[in-house]
Amino acid sequence: MTPAINLAKKHKITFILHEYEHDPKSASYGLEAVEKLGLAPERVFKTLVAKLDSGDLVVAVIPVAARLSLKLLAKAAKVKKAHMAEPAEVERATGYVLGGVSPLGQKKRLNTFVDVSAQQLMTLHVSAGRRGLEIELAPEDLAQLTAGKFAHLC
């Protein structure tokens, strides 16, 4: 069990786990999940970590096929600028390896923003804490477990 799964179980959230054989040569972890699980790309979300001009790290959860707007993320976080965090910093703060970073159960709870497109879905998929493992849950449950806010991010 990963910290993400343990968190969902602890809070008695309804979820489904989806596992697939991860290919280390895959160019995109999120798009690999879409392909191997046969899902619509708008239902699979990736977890990105950015650093604000305040020095704080924040999490952005966006559809895998979308591109994060750092300007919109900064606006949601009420700062002037944001840039992508360094990989080592992401792994240190979250406790997860890149490609397996889950918005759930992170070592250090980071402010989390979920793209508003998630609110139109019954369920969405995010990493469950390791490559090749996705957790499907309701967007509201994701927001509740992460104390996340919905915002325009793409």
Protein Blocks (a to p, Z undefined) as FASTA:
>chain_A
ZZklmmmmmnopacddddddddfkbmblklmmmmmnopafklpccddddddfkopacddd
ddfkbccdfklmmmmnopabdcdddfklmmmmnopaehiacfehpabacdddddfklmmp
mbdcddehighiacdddfklmmmmnopacddfZZ
